[in-house]
Every structure is written in C-alpha cells, then in structure tokens.
C-alpha cells in the first residue's frame, strides 16, 4: 500500500534523495558499477559469509559488506542480450540490446567452495 505513494514521490528529486537510501537499506539492495573492459580477461570473486557478501574484480573490492542471501544458492553462468530496468521511479523497461559484433564468453576456471 505504501509502495504507490513512494514510487510517485521518487519522481521528485528531494524526495528521491531522502527516501531511496533508507528503502535500499530496508530491502538490502546494493549495487556497484563495473568499469572494466569486458573484452579483457578478469578475475571475478564472490565471497559469501553467513551475514555479508563481497565482490571483487581482479582483486579490487567492488562491493563490500552486502547482506548475504539466505538459503541454498546455485551457480549459473550465462550471457544474453536481454535487458530489464526497474527504477525507483516506477519505470519498467525491457527489450533486446543491439549487439553489433559477435559475442563470446571464455571461462578459464571456476571454483565453488
């Protein structure tokens, strides 16, 4: 019930700045942009503990202290050209991304511990 007014208020910048951080904390939502060349080799590391998770790229922390998901987890590795965007302002967009060049994914090593 409170979601509809919150979505409407997210369209007003001062309300967005005031409301979105506490909503993210309440929902345990965290994000971090990756500024890496996807055509180069990288080492990605996700470390889950009982309470927090850490994400590193090439040994550099990208996201630290994120709340860990509960329950059993699975590992899935894939790539596609589909997109989905859901914003705090209530905008939902989906579609296919234009991929002008060939796509590939080389995986050299995976370790699950």
C-alpha distance (Angstrom), angle and dihedral (degrees) to the residues before:
residue distance angle dihedral
X1 . . .
X2 3.80 . .
X3 3.82 91.7 .
X4 3.83 95.8 76.7
X5 3.82 96.1 55.3
X6 3.81 90.1 42.5
X7 3.82 91.6 53.0
X8 3.81 90.3 49.3
X9 3.82 91.7 49.3
X10 3.82 90.9 49.9
X11 3.80 87.5 72.3
X12 3.81 90.0 67.3
X13 3.81 108.6 76.2
X14 3.86 98.4 -141.1
X15 3.81 90.5 50.0
X16 3.81 90.9 45.8
X17 3.81 91.3 53.2
X18 3.81 91.0 47.3
X19 3.81 99.8 41.4
X20 3.80 107.3 33.2
X21 3.86 99.6 64.6
X22 3.83 93.9 54.3
X23 3.81 90.6 44.3
X24 3.80 90.3 51.7
X25 3.81 90.1 50.5
X26 3.81 92.5 47.4
X27 3.82 91.8 49.7
X28 3.83 92.5 40.7
X29 3.81 90.0 -123.5
X30 3.79 117.9 161.2
X31 3.76 131.7 164.3
X32 3.77 138.8 176.6
X33 3.80 129.5 -172.0
X34 3.80 118.3 -123.5
X35 3.76 115.2 -137.1
X36 3.78 99.2 -170.5
X37 3.77 132.4 123.1
X38 3.78 102.8 -108.1
X39 3.82 90.7 -156.8
X40 3.82 89.8 65.0
X41 3.81 128.3 76.3
X42 3.81 115.0 -98.2
X43 3.77 137.4 174.6
X44 3.80 113.6 -128.7
X45 3.79 119.4 -165.7
X46 3.80 129.2 -173.7
X47 3.79 116.6 -174.0
X48 3.80 118.3 -169.0
X49 3.78 121.8 -165.7
X50 3.79 125.7 175.4
X51 3.80 92.8 -89.9
X52 3.81 109.9 15.7
X53 3.79 141.0 31.4
X54 3.79 132.2 -149.0
X55 3.80 130.1 -157.7
X56 3.80 122.3 -161.8
X57 3.78 133.5 179.8
X58 3.79 116.0 -158.2
X59 3.81 89.3 -14.9
X60 3.81 94.1 -54.5
X61 3.80 117.5 118.6
X62 3.78 111.2 -117.2
X63 3.80 99.6 167.9
X64 3.79 122.8 15.0
X65 3.76 133.3 -178.0
X66 3.80 96.1 13.3
X67 3.80 112.4 161.1
X68 3.81 110.7 -97.5
X69 3.78 119.6 -119.1
X70 3.80 115.1 -112.7
X71 3.76 126.7 -125.9
X72 3.78 131.2 25.9
X73 3.79 116.1 -29.8
X74 3.76 131.5 -152.6
X75 3.79 131.3 -155.3
X76 3.80 121.0 -123.9
X77 3.80 125.3 172.9
X78 3.79 119.0 -171.2
X79 3.75 144.9 131.6
X80 3.77 131.3 -148.0
X81 3.76 140.4 152.8
X82 3.79 98.8 -114.0
X83 3.77 120.5 118.2
X84 3.78 134.2 -162.1
X85 3.78 125.3 -178.1
X86 3.78 124.4 -175.7
X87 3.79 113.4 176.2
X88 3.80 130.9 -165.1
X89 3.82 86.1 -113.3
X90 3.79 91.1 67.1
X91 3.80 96.5 -104.8
X92 3.79 114.8 143.8
X93 3.80 119.3 -170.9
X94 3.77 130.8 168.2
X95 3.74 136.6 170.1
X96 3.77 146.1 113.9
X97 3.78 123.0 -59.2
X98 3.78 116.9 -131.7
X99 3.79 108.8 -114.1
X100 3.81 106.8 -168.4
X101 3.82 94.9 179.8
X102 3.78 132.6 46.7
X103 3.78 117.3 -81.7
X104 3.76 128.0 -136.8
X105 3.75 140.3 163.5
X106 3.78 121.8 -153.9
X107 3.78 115.1 -165.2
X108 3.76 114.8 -170.9
X109 3.79 100.9 174.8
X110 3.81 140.5 1.5
X111 3.79 124.7 -172.8
X112 3.78 124.3 -174.6
X113 3.76 114.4 -172.2
